[in-house]
Amino acid sequence: MAPNDSAQATGEAKEPGAGRRKATRYLVPIGVAGVAAATIGLVPALAASGDPSLPKISAQQLIEKMAASETQQLSGTMKISTDLGLPGLGSLGAFAPKGGGSDKSAAPEAKLTELASGTHTLRVAADGPDRQKVSILEDAAEYSLIHNGDDVWAYDSASNQAYHSQRGAAGAGKEHGRKAPGEGVPTTPKALADEVLKNVDPTTAVSVDGTAQIAGRDAYQLLIKPKQSGSTIGSVRIAVDAKTGVPLKFTLSPSAGGKAVVDAGFTKVDFSKPSASTFTFSPPKGAKVTEDDGKQERSHKAEQGLPGGLGNFGDAKNAKNSKVIGEGWTAIAAFDTGGKGIPKADESKGGGDAQKFLDSLGTKVSGKFGNGTVFTTRLVNALITDNGKVYVGAVTKDALVAAANSGQ
C-alpha cells in the first residue's frame, strides 16, 4: 500500500521555520506565482512508471527528510513544461521582442526568461555550492550557464557569444540594484519546492499522497493544497526521493483543472560526483565575449520591448501605499501607481499592436471602485483600475473586484 498520511499545517505538518513575519506568510501564492512566471523554470514531468511500496511516512517526517538532505552532488537531464495560458509571441506583431541584431546577448537574464513558456530539455550538474551547470538543449544549439568558484560563464552556441562575470562583479551589481547572474531563477525541482515549503502556513493542507517512480528512483509524493477557496492554485505536488530526500519532480496544478501550469522533473539523475571538467569553460575561437563588471546597465530590459511608452507604466519603485489584502493562498497585493490607469499606446510610435495585445488580454470590469481592466493568466490575475490602483494575486477575477470594492 502507498503511504497516505494527511496532516494540516496547523497540526502534524507544522510550518517550517515557525515565527516568520506575518506579512511573509501572507505572500504564499504570490511567491508560488513568481516561481511559475519568472522562472519558472525548469522541467515537465516524467510519468510515474509504477507505484513502489515504501515504508509509511508522515508529511512532517517527509518535510524534515527534505530539510535534512545533505546531497550536494548530482547530474542529470530534466524537462520543463510551463503553460501560463499566454498567447505566443507570433500573435504580438510589433509588440513581440525582436531577436538577433546587436542587442542579442548570451547574458543569463536574456536567455533564462525563455523557460517561462513551452517545453524545454535541460542538462544539470552540481558539486556543492560553488559549482553548478545548467544547459538548455535545443534542436541545433545549446545554451550553458556555468558557475565555478568566483567565475560565472554563459555561452550560446547559436550566436557564438559568451558572457563572463566574477564574484566581485556580482557584488558590484547588487550595489547598482542588479541581481547576480542567474540569481532568482530556480533550476531544479528542489529550488522550486523550497520556494513553496518556506511559505507553508495555517491556510495550507499538507499530506503524503502515495508514491511514484521518477527517473528510475522510488519517491514519496508530498501534496500541498490551499484550504481556502478562491485561489487559482489547485495543488502543488512534489516527488521526493525516498533515499536522499531530494525533490525529483515538481507539479503546480491550477484550481480550474486541465494541464499543469508548471511540470518539472528529472528524466535521468545520478547522485555521484560530477567530473571536474564539467565546470570548466573556455570561449571557443572567434566567440564574442562580454565581460560584466556589474556596473553597467543591462543592454536589454524587458520593458524596452513595449512600444508607445508602455514600458514606463506601473514602475514598482513609484508605487505608493503598497499593502497585502487577505492571507495565505488568497492574499492580494495592492498598490497605487500614482497614475491614471492603463495608458493608451501611441500608434504613431508603433504602439498599435501593443494596444491590441493588451485589449485582447484584458476584461473590462466595474464596481464600487469605478472601472478597470482585469488581466488574466492560468495562475496570476491582476486588476488595474482607471485611477491607477493595482490588485494582483493568484486569485479569481471576482476576488480582485471584491478587494477593489472594499476600498483598501
N, C-alpha and C positions, 0 to 999 in steps of 0.2 A: 504494500500500500504506500502511496505517496504521502509525504507529510502534509498536513493541512491545519496547522495550528494558527488560529487567529488571535490577534491582540490589538487593543486600541492604543493610540499614542498616549492616552492618559493612564493606561493600566500597565500591562506586561511589557509592551514595547514602548517604553518611555522615550521622550525625545532625546537624541544625543545632545550633549552639551547643554543641559538644562541651565536656565538662568540667563540666556541671551536676552538682549533687549527686546522689548515687546514689539517695537516697530519692525525689527528684523523678521520676527516670526510672521508678521502680517504680510510680508512680501513673498510668501511661498510661491504662489502661482506666477507672480511676475518674474521671480528668479528662474522658475522652470521654463517660462516662456522665453526668457533671454537665452537660455541654453539652446532651446529649439531654434530661435530665429537667427542669432548672430553667428552661431556656430553651427550652427548646430551641426554641428558637426558630425558625425562620423559613422556609420555602419549598418546595412539592413541585415536583418537578422537571418541567421541560418535556421531553418525549420528544425525542430526537435526530431531526432531520429529514434525515439523511444523514450519512455519514462523510466529511468533507473530506480531501483529500490535502494533507498538510503536511510540511515538512522534518523529517527524523529528529532526535530529541532524546532525550537520556538522562534518567533520573529525577533525577540530581543537577543537570543543567542546568535542568530544569524547576523544581525547588525553588529554585534560585538565581534564576531568572527571576521567580518569585513574590516572593521576598525583595527583589529589586532594583526591583520595580514602584514607580513614583513617582506612580501615578494616585491623586488625592485628590478628584477631582470626578466625580460621576455622578448619574444619576437613573434611575428605572425602576420596574417592577412585578415583584413576586415572589410566589411561593406557598410555603406551608409545609404539609407533612403530617407529623404526628407520631403514631406508634402504639406506645405502650409496653405495650399489652395490659392496660390498667387498665379497670375497669368504669366505665360512665357515671355521672355524678352522680345520675341519676334512680333508680339502684338503691340509693342510700345511705340513703334515708329521712331521719331527723333528723340523720344524720351529715353530710349534704351541707351545704356552706356556704350561708348564706342571702343572697339578693340583695336589692337595694333597701333602703329604710329609711335612717335617718340615718347608718348606717355605710358606705353606698355612697360611693365616692370616685373622683376622677379620678387619684389618685396612681399613678405607674407600677408600683410593686411590687404593687398590687392588680390591675392590668389585664394586665400582660405575662405573668403566670402562665397566662393562657388559651391562650397559644401552645404550652403543653406537651401539648396533645392536639387531635386533629381537624385539619381543613384550613382554612387562613386565607389571605387575599389581603392583601398589604402593598404600599404605595407608599413608596419610599425616595428620599432625596436627600442628597447630601453635597457640601460645598465646604470641604475642608480639615478640620483637627482641631477647629475652633471652630464649625462649622455643620453640623448634621445634622438630618434629619427622618425619622421613621418614622410611617406612618399605617396602622392596621388597618381595612380596609374591611369593613363588614357590610352586610346587606341594606338597612337603612333608617337606618344610622347610621355614624359614623366616629370613631375614637379616634386622636388625634395626639399625638406626643411630639416637641417641638421644642427643639433646643439651638442657641442663638445667642449666642456670646460668653459673658458671665457669666450669662446667663439660661437657665433650663430651664422650659419651659411644657408642660403636658399639658392636653388638652381632650377631653371625652367629650360628643359631640353628643346621645347618647341621654338623658343626665341633665341636660344643660346645666350641667355642672360643670367647673371649671378648677382646675389646680394650678400653683403658681409657686414656684420656688426659684432662689436665686442662688449663684454660685460660693463666696462666703463662707459661705453656709449649708451648702453641701455639706461644706466643711472642718469646720464645727462638728459636722455629723452624724457625721463619721468619728471625732471626739473622743468621741462618745457611742456608738460602736460600730455606726453605720449607714453603709451604702454611699450613694454619690451616686445621684440618681435615674437609673434605667435601667442603672446600672453592673453589669457581670457578666452581662448578657443579650446574647448575640450577635445582631446584627440584619442580617447579610449572610452569604453563603457564605464570604467571606474571613474573617470573625471566627470562624466555625465551623472553617474549615480551619486557622487559626492555632493554635487550641486543640489540634488533633491534631498538627500538624507540630512544635510546640515540644517535644513529648514523644516523638518518634520515637527508638527506642533499638535495641540489637542484637537484641532479640526480634522485630523488625519487618522485613518484606519490603516493599520499595518498588519499583514499576515503572511504566513508561508503558504503558498498556493501550489503545492505539488513539486515535481522535479522535472528535469529535462536533460537532454544531452546536447551540448553545444560544442562544435568543433572537436567532437570525439571525446569530450570530457563530461563527467557527471556533474550536475548542478542543481542547487535548490532554486526555487523561484520565489522571490520576495515581491509581494503585491502591495502597492501603496495607492490608496484611494481617498478622495475627499469625502468627509461625512456630510458636507453641505451640498445643497442643490444650487444650481445657477452657475456653476463653473463650466468652462468649455473643456476642461481636462477630465477625462473619464477615469484613467488609471495610469500608473507607471509600474512596469514590470521589469525586475532586474534579475537576471540569471546569474547566480553566484557559484563559482567553482567550489565544489564540496571539499576539495583537498586544500587549496591555497587561500580561499576566501576572496579571490579576485573576481570582480564582476566580468562576465563574459559576453553579456548581451543586455541591451537597454531598449525598452519599447515604451513610448509615450502614446497613448490612445486617446482620441477625443471623446467627449461625452455623447456627441451626436452619432457615434458609430462610424463604421467604414474603415478605410485604410489608416494605418498608424501615421501619426504626424512625424514621429522620429522612430526609426527602427535601426538600431546599430548593434553589430555583434561580430565576434570573431568567426571566421570560417576555418582558420587554421591558427594554432597557437602553440608555442614552445616556451617553457619556463627556464630553459638553460641559459647560461651567459652568452650573449651575442659576441661575435668576433670583434676585436678592437677596430679592425679595418672598416666595420660597418659605419663608424662615426668619423672617419677621416674623409676629407674632401679637398680637392684642388680644382680650380676652374679649368675647364677644357681649353685648349688652344683656340684663340680667336673669340672667346666669350667676352661679352661686355660686363664688367664688374662695377657695381655700385657700392661704394663704401659709405656706411651710415655712421656718423659720429653722434647721432641722437639729437643734434641741434637744429637740423633742417626741418622745414615744414614738409609734410607729406607731399609728394609730387602729384598725387591724386586723392581727392576726397570724394566720397560717395555723393555728397550734396552738390558737387560741381557738375554732375551729370544731369541736374534738373534745370531745364531752360526756363526763361521768363522770370528769373529771380526767385523761384520756389524754394531754392536751397537755403534761403535765409529764414524760412518760416519755422517757427517753433524751436528756436535755439534754446536748448535747456539752460544755458548759462543766464538767459534773460528771464527765465521763469520766476514768478513770484507766488507767494502763498502756497508753496508745494506741500501736499499732505497725503495721507493714506486714509481712505474711507473703508470701513469694514475690517474684516480679519480673515486670516487663513486663505483658503483657496478662492474666496470671492472678494479678496481685497482689491480695491481700485485706487490707482494712483491718480491724483488730481492736481493740476497746477494751472496757473494763469500765464499765458504767453505775453500778456500786455498788448496783444494785437487786436485785430478785428476779424478773427476767424480765418478761413482759408482764402489766401489771396488769389485773384484771378490771374492766370498766366497771360503774359503779353504775347499775342500771336505774331507780332512783328519781330519778336526776338526768338521765335521758334518754340513758343510755349503752347501752341495749339494742340499738339499731340499729348503733351503733358496734361493739359486740362481735360482732354477726352479720357485719358487714362484714369485720372483722379475721379472724374464723374462716374466712370464705369465701376470703380471700386466702392464708391460711397452710396449710402442710402439716406435720403433726406428724412429728418425726424423733427418733431416739435413737442413742446410740453410747457410746463410752468416756467422753465428756464428760458424759453424762447424757441429759436430754431437752430438747427445744427445738422451735421453730417456724421453718420457712423461708418467707419471703415472697418471691414471685417476680413479676418483670415480664419483658418480652421482652429486657431489657438488663441490669438490675441486680437481683441477688438478695441477700437478707440472711437470716442465721440469728441468731435471738435465743434464747439458752439460758435455761432456767428459773432459773439462778443469776445472770442479768443480764449475761452476756457477749454481745457483738455481733460478727458477722463479716459483712462486706459487700464485694461486688465484682462486676465484670462476668464472673462465672464460674458454672459449673453448681452445682446443689444438691449433688452428690457432692463437689465441690471444697470447698465450705463445711463439710460434715460432716467431711471429711478434715482440714481445718485445725483444727476444734474438737477432733477426736480427738488431734491432735498435742500438745495441751496448751499451745500457745503463746498 
